Amino acid sequence: GAGVSQSPSNKVTEKGKDVELRCDPISGHTALYWYRQRLGQGLEFLIYFQGNSAPDKSGLPSDRFSAERTGESVSTLTIQRTQQEDSAVYLCASSLAYRGSQDGYTFGSGTRLTVV
Amino acid sequence: KNQVEQSPQSLIILEGKNCTLQCNYTVSPFSNLRWYKQDTGRGPVSLTIMTFSENTKSNGRYTATLDADTKQSSLHITASQLSDSASYICVVSNTGNTPLVFGKGTRLSVIA
């Protein structure tokens, strides 16, 4: 597609439920990144994919968080047993190569997750 | 520790006025620095990217400067418009394989 697409745009879930967030990167972008942005805070790195592999999972905050990517395209971020502190905007970005070289990242509009 | 500090945290200016946002970083070894604009409810959009050898780069009414010796960058906005109201995020990359380091952003509000 022309841009990075994320769905859903908003998600309200009850504490303890599992959620799946989806990211469709720009076609041909081999690198894909997930970030979390809490209200009024900066972007917090979660995980990045090069192709379908995740060389860097260092930012995942707990084992409740996992992500996968298939077909070097769509990625899904899964949060199990959601907690209120998981409430944030989850942003996905893609780039032609890892860390975007001179092109930078293209971000999606994010999924706003609210855990009640 | 690799860090990016931005100031001010927030800023309110009148439409038509100029403003300058600051970014100080400790990321090393330095590779490049990017400024992003993030409108409310949207993802960040790249404004400029600067490498070690670049001192100034412009994108329309936005001009970024970089002093790699003092590890400082600024983003100057000329003749501000209401649509400039957004968060401006400074992002620094090192030459290694670690994730980009994001600042917390400056929240700019342009009022009529």
Interface residues (C-beta under 8 A of the other chain):
Chain A: V4 Y35 Q41 G42 L43 E44 F45 Y48 P55 D56 S58 G59 L91 A93 Y98 R99 Q102 G104 Y105 T106 F107 G108 S109 G110 R112
Chain B: N32 R34 Y36 G41 R42 G43 P44 V45 S46 I49 I89 S93 N97 P99 L100 F102 G103 K104 G105
